[in-house]
Amino acid sequence: MKTVMQSQRLSATKLALERIYIIDAEIASGKYPNTKDLARKCEPASTATISRDIEFMRDRLYAPIEYSPSRRGYHYTQKTYRLPAGFTSAEDLLALGMARSILTLYRDTPLFEAAAKLLDSIIAPLSSDGNRDWLENRIIVPPIASARIDPEIWEKVIAGLKGNHVIAFEYKGVNDKDYRVRKIRPYQLLFDSGVWYLYGWSDERKATRLYSLARIKNAAPEKETFTLPKKFSYTDSTSDSYFGIFIGLKRYRFKIECYGDAEIYASERQWAADQKIMKLDGGIIMDFTSTQYDKVLRWVLSCGRDAIPREPAELVGDWKRHVADMGKAGN
């Protein structure tokens, strides 16, 4: 059941939408209504509110509204025009407002400004009743550390993706001392923990590869084009595990004991499609398969003493070496 407060918020949003459709119907009727006429139809709205609604309809929804001085009222310059029925759900507007908050995760990419403006234009009816403030102040996505993307690089990559063009660029990998020229068939753009990655086929490596957009320079789509294979999606290479961006070639079965904070963190999330959680005395054991070995190792290490790997033996050995090295570094 909705709470009283939730019902009030949704009702207020519906009022704004209902007004817009009443205004649309009155103008389309050919009566040449003015703001006073429309305010009476939309009680308890004021003439100022009606003016804002008309401005929104004209400037954001591109309704062909004009004021006729001789008739002292509004009319549509296109006689058959009616407002599209896509703005009827208050629940949909609420969801779009929440999406606007989530969009802040992409603030360092060129798509943010355009997407934010589009969402703002759709949810603008919320603001005419003063209902948008609660949403913007109470539904927040905290900022995360992110890698800023050069708009020119973004545009070149998008052009390559859109036209299925091979992309050439200079790239500096984690273990590279300098930039090297790379060529790939771009398949997808991926976003993980504040970083955008380009995923595609490398003819040089004869395999799919990931490239951080933040480490790409001098990108350019080439004339050469390619056809997408039937299975090109990044998700096809992750074996249904969800530890972020990482491509592994070998599939492992993992068993990890979790205690304390790690138990809570692990048990409330789905880490893999075949994940099983078993209770232990004072904790749990996670059992799942994944090809994302390095990501799993980093996750275990991030949990400190609250996560202990039991399988595979390779993970146990790597974990012990990292723990020993950290102990030496602290001395």
C-alpha positions as CSV (number, residue, x, y, z in Angstrom):
1,M,0.0,0.0,0.0
2,K,1.2,3.5,-0.7
3,T,1.7,5.8,2.2
4,V,-0.3,8.9,2.6
5,M,2.7,11.0,1.7
6,Q,3.3,9.0,-1.5
7,S,-0.3,9.3,-2.5
8,Q,-0.2,13.1,-2.0
9,R,3.0,13.4,-4.1
10,L,1.5,11.3,-6.9
11,S,-1.8,13.2,-6.7
12,A,0.0,16.5,-7.0
13,T,1.8,15.3,-10.0
14,K,-1.4,14.1,-11.6
15,L,-2.9,17.5,-11.1
16,A,-0.2,19.1,-13.2
17,L,-0.7,16.5,-15.9
18,E,-4.5,16.8,-15.8
19,R,-4.2,20.6,-16.2
20,I,-2.1,20.2,-19.3
21,Y,-4.6,17.9,-20.9
22,I,-7.5,20.1,-20.0
23,I,-5.7,23.1,-21.5
24,D,-5.0,21.0,-24.6
25,A,-8.7,20.0,-25.0
26,E,-9.9,23.6,-24.4
27,I,-7.5,25.1,-27.0
28,A,-8.2,22.4,-29.5
29,S,-12.0,23.0,-29.1
30,G,-11.6,26.4,-30.9
31,K,-13.0,28.4,-28.0
32,Y,-9.9,30.6,-27.8
33,P,-9.6,30.3,-24.0
34,N,-7.5,32.8,-22.0
35,T,-5.6,32.1,-18.8
36,K,-8.7,33.1,-16.7
37,D,-10.9,30.7,-18.6
38,L,-8.4,27.9,-18.2
39,A,-7.8,28.6,-14.5
40,R,-11.5,28.2,-13.9
41,K,-11.5,24.9,-15.8
42,C,-8.5,23.8,-13.8
43,E,-9.4,24.9,-10.3
44,P,-7.7,25.5,-8.0
45,A,-5.0,26.6,-10.4
46,S,-4.0,30.2,-10.7
47,T,-3.5,32.2,-13.9
48,A,0.3,32.2,-13.3
49,T,0.3,28.4,-13.1
50,I,-1.7,28.2,-16.3
51,S,0.8,30.6,-18.0
52,R,3.7,28.3,-17.0
53,D,1.8,25.3,-18.3
54,I,1.2,26.9,-21.6
55,E,4.9,27.9,-21.8
56,F,5.9,24.4,-21.1
57,M,3.5,23.0,-23.7
58,R,4.8,25.4,-26.3
59,D,8.6,25.4,-25.5
60,R,9.1,21.8,-24.3
61,L,6.3,19.8,-26.0
62,Y,6.5,21.9,-29.1
63,A,2.7,22.4,-29.2
64,P,1.8,25.0,-31.9
65,I,0.2,27.4,-29.4
66,E,-0.3,31.1,-30.2
67,Y,-2.2,33.9,-28.6
68,S,-4.8,35.8,-30.7
69,P,-5.1,39.5,-29.7
70,S,-8.3,39.8,-31.7
71,R,-9.9,36.8,-30.1
72,R,-8.2,37.4,-26.7
73,G,-7.4,33.7,-26.3
74,Y,-5.1,30.8,-27.3
75,H,-5.4,28.6,-30.3
76,Y,-3.4,26.0,-32.2
77,T,-2.0,27.1,-35.5
78,Q,-2.4,23.5,-36.7
79,K,-6.1,22.9,-36.3
80,T,-5.8,19.1,-36.0
81,Y,-3.1,19.2,-33.4
82,R,-3.6,17.3,-30.1
83,L,-1.1,16.7,-27.3
84,P,0.5,13.2,-27.5
85,A,-0.7,10.8,-24.9
86,G,2.8,9.9,-23.7
87,F,2.7,12.1,-20.5
88,T,-0.3,10.7,-18.7
89,S,1.3,8.6,-16.0
90,A,2.4,10.3,-12.8
91,E,4.3,7.1,-11.8
92,D,6.2,7.3,-15.1
93,L,7.2,10.9,-14.4
94,L,8.4,9.9,-10.9
95,A,10.5,7.1,-12.5
96,L,12.0,9.6,-14.9
97,G,12.8,12.0,-12.1
98,M,14.6,9.2,-10.3
99,A,16.4,8.4,-13.6
100,R,17.6,12.0,-13.7
101,S,19.3,11.5,-10.3
102,I,20.9,8.3,-11.5
103,L,22.2,10.1,-14.6
104,T,24.7,11.9,-12.4
105,L,26.8,8.8,-12.5
106,Y,27.6,9.7,-16.1
107,R,28.4,13.4,-15.4
108,D,31.9,13.2,-16.9
109,T,30.8,11.9,-20.3
110,P,29.4,14.0,-23.2
111,L,26.0,12.2,-23.1
112,F,25.2,13.7,-19.7
113,E,24.2,17.2,-20.8
114,A,22.0,16.1,-23.7
115,A,20.3,13.3,-21.6
116,A,19.8,15.6,-18.7
117,K,18.1,18.2,-20.8
118,L,15.8,15.6,-22.4
119,L,14.7,14.3,-19.0
120,D,14.3,17.8,-17.7
121,S,12.0,18.6,-20.6
122,I,9.8,15.6,-19.9
123,I,9.5,16.0,-16.1
124,A,9.0,19.8,-16.2
125,P,5.3,19.5,-15.3
126,L,6.4,18.5,-11.8
127,S,7.9,21.9,-11.2
128,S,4.7,23.9,-12.0
129,D,3.2,22.7,-8.7
130,G,6.5,22.9,-6.8
131,N,6.6,19.1,-6.6
132,R,10.0,18.6,-8.1
133,D,12.0,20.0,-5.2
134,W,11.3,17.0,-2.9
135,L,12.4,14.6,-5.6
136,E,15.7,16.4,-6.4
137,N,16.5,16.8,-2.7
138,R,15.4,13.4,-1.4
139,I,16.4,11.0,-4.1
140,I,20.2,11.3,-4.4
141,V,22.9,9.2,-6.1
142,P,26.2,10.0,-4.3
143,P,29.0,10.9,-6.7
144,I,31.7,8.3,-7.4
145,A,35.3,8.7,-8.6
146,S,35.1,8.8,-12.4
147,A,37.4,9.1,-15.4
148,R,36.7,12.2,-17.5
149,I,36.2,11.5,-21.2
150,D,37.4,13.8,-24.0
151,P,34.3,14.7,-26.0
152,E,36.1,14.3,-29.3
153,I,37.1,10.7,-28.4
154,W,33.5,10.0,-27.4
155,E,32.2,11.3,-30.7
156,K,34.7,9.2,-32.7
157,V,33.9,6.0,-30.8
158,I,30.2,6.6,-31.2
159,A,30.6,7.1,-34.9
160,G,32.5,3.9,-35.2
161,L,29.9,2.0,-33.2
162,K,27.0,3.5,-35.2
163,G,28.4,2.7,-38.6
164,N,30.3,-0.5,-37.7
165,H,33.6,1.1,-38.7
166,V,36.9,-0.2,-37.6
167,I,38.5,2.3,-35.1
168,A,42.2,3.1,-35.0
169,F,43.6,4.8,-31.9
170,E,46.6,5.2,-29.7
171,Y,46.4,3.4,-26.3
172,K,48.4,3.1,-23.2
173,G,47.7,-0.1,-21.3
174,V,48.3,-0.6,-17.6
175,N,51.6,-2.3,-18.3
176,D,52.6,-0.1,-21.3
177,K,55.4,2.4,-21.0
178,D,54.1,4.5,-23.9
179,Y,51.1,4.7,-26.2
180,R,50.7,2.1,-29.0
181,V,48.5,2.1,-32.1
182,R,45.6,-0.3,-31.8
183,K,42.8,-1.2,-34.2
184,I,39.6,-2.9,-33.2
185,R,36.1,-3.7,-34.5
186,P,34.0,-1.9,-31.8
187,Y,31.2,-3.9,-30.4
188,Q,29.9,-2.1,-27.3
189,L,30.5,0.7,-24.8
190,L,30.5,-0.5,-21.2
191,F,30.4,1.4,-17.9
192,D,31.8,0.2,-14.7
193,S,32.6,2.1,-11.4
194,G,33.0,5.5,-13.1
195,V,34.9,4.3,-16.1
196,W,33.8,3.8,-19.7
197,Y,35.3,0.9,-21.7
198,L,35.3,0.1,-25.4
199,Y,34.7,-3.6,-26.0
200,G,35.6,-5.1,-29.4
201,W,37.5,-7.5,-31.6
202,S,41.2,-7.0,-32.0
203,D,42.6,-8.4,-35.3
204,E,46.1,-8.2,-33.8
205,R,45.2,-10.3,-30.8
206,K,42.6,-12.4,-32.5
207,A,40.4,-12.0,-29.5
208,T,38.0,-9.5,-27.9
209,R,39.6,-6.8,-25.8
210,L,38.6,-4.0,-23.4
211,Y,40.0,-0.5,-23.6
212,S,39.4,2.4,-21.1
213,L,38.2,5.5,-23.0
214,A,40.2,7.6,-20.6
215,R,43.4,6.1,-21.9
216,I,42.6,6.4,-25.6
217,K,43.9,9.3,-27.8
218,N,43.8,10.2,-31.5
219,A,40.8,7.9,-32.2
220,A,39.5,7.8,-35.8
221,P,36.9,5.6,-37.5
222,E,38.4,4.1,-40.7
223,K,36.6,3.4,-44.0
224,E,36.8,-0.3,-43.4
225,T,33.5,-1.7,-42.0
226,F,32.6,-5.0,-40.5
227,T,29.6,-7.2,-39.8
228,L,28.6,-7.9,-36.2
229,P,28.9,-11.6,-35.3
230,K,25.8,-13.4,-33.9
231,K,27.4,-13.4,-30.5
232,F,29.1,-10.1,-29.9
233,S,27.8,-9.0,-26.5
234,Y,30.2,-8.6,-23.6
235,T,27.7,-10.5,-21.4
236,D,28.4,-13.6,-23.5
237,S,31.9,-13.7,-22.1
238,T,31.2,-13.3,-18.4
239,S,29.5,-16.7,-17.8
240,D,26.6,-15.0,-16.0
241,S,28.7,-13.5,-13.2
242,Y,28.4,-9.9,-12.1
243,F,31.7,-8.6,-10.7
244,G,32.0,-5.7,-13.2
245,I,34.1,-5.3,-16.3
246,F,36.6,-8.1,-16.8
247,I,37.1,-10.8,-19.4
248,G,38.5,-14.2,-18.3
249,L,39.1,-17.3,-20.5
250,K,38.9,-19.9,-17.8
251,R,35.8,-20.7,-15.7
252,Y,36.3,-21.3,-12.0
253,R,34.1,-22.6,-9.1
254,F,34.5,-20.3,-6.2
255,K,33.8,-21.0,-2.5
256,I,34.3,-18.0,-0.2
257,E,33.5,-17.9,3.5
258,C,32.1,-14.5,4.6
259,Y,31.7,-13.1,8.1
260,G,30.7,-9.8,9.7
261,D,30.2,-7.0,7.2
262,A,31.2,-9.2,4.3
263,E,28.3,-11.6,5.2
264,I,25.7,-8.9,5.0
265,Y,27.3,-7.4,1.8
266,A,27.6,-10.7,0.1
267,S,24.2,-12.2,1.0
268,E,22.1,-9.2,-0.1
269,R,23.5,-9.3,-3.7
270,Q,23.4,-11.7,-6.6
271,W,27.0,-12.2,-7.7
272,A,26.4,-14.9,-10.3
273,A,23.4,-16.7,-11.9
274,D,24.3,-20.0,-10.2
275,Q,25.1,-18.5,-6.8
276,K,24.3,-20.5,-3.7
277,I,24.5,-19.3,-0.1
278,M,25.0,-21.7,2.7
279,K,24.9,-20.9,6.4
280,L,27.9,-21.4,8.6
281,D,28.4,-21.0,12.3
282,G,28.6,-17.2,12.5
283,G,28.7,-16.6,8.7
284,I,28.0,-17.9,5.2
285,I,29.8,-19.5,2.4
286,M,29.3,-18.3,-1.2
287,D,29.4,-20.9,-3.9
288,F,29.3,-19.8,-7.6
289,T,31.1,-20.1,-10.9
290,S,32.7,-17.2,-12.8
291,T,35.4,-16.4,-15.4
292,Q,36.1,-13.1,-13.7
293,Y,39.0,-14.4,-11.6
294,D,40.8,-11.1,-11.0
295,K,37.6,-9.3,-10.0
296,V,36.8,-12.0,-7.5
297,L,40.3,-11.8,-6.0
298,R,40.0,-8.0,-5.6
299,W,36.6,-8.3,-4.0
300,V,37.9,-10.9,-1.5
301,L,40.9,-8.7,-0.6
302,S,38.6,-5.6,-0.2
303,C,36.7,-7.4,2.5
304,G,39.8,-7.8,4.7
305,R,39.6,-10.5,7.4
306,D,35.8,-10.9,6.8
307,A,36.3,-13.0,3.6
308,I,38.3,-16.2,3.4
309,P,38.6,-18.0,0.1
310,R,38.4,-21.8,0.2
311,E,38.2,-22.7,-3.5
312,P,39.8,-22.8,-6.0
313,A,43.4,-23.5,-4.8
314,E,44.7,-20.9,-7.2
315,L,42.6,-18.2,-5.5
316,V,43.6,-19.3,-2.0
317,G,47.3,-19.1,-3.0
318,D,47.0,-15.7,-4.6
319,W,45.1,-14.4,-1.6
320,K,47.7,-15.6,0.9
321,R,50.5,-14.0,-1.1
322,H,48.7,-10.7,-1.2
323,V,48.0,-10.8,2.5
324,A,51.7,-11.7,3.2
325,D,52.9,-8.9,1.0
326,M,50.6,-6.3,2.7
327,G,52.0,-7.5,6.1
328,K,55.5,-7.0,4.9
329,A,54.7,-3.5,3.6
330,G,53.3,-2.5,6.9
331,N,56.5,-3.3,8.8
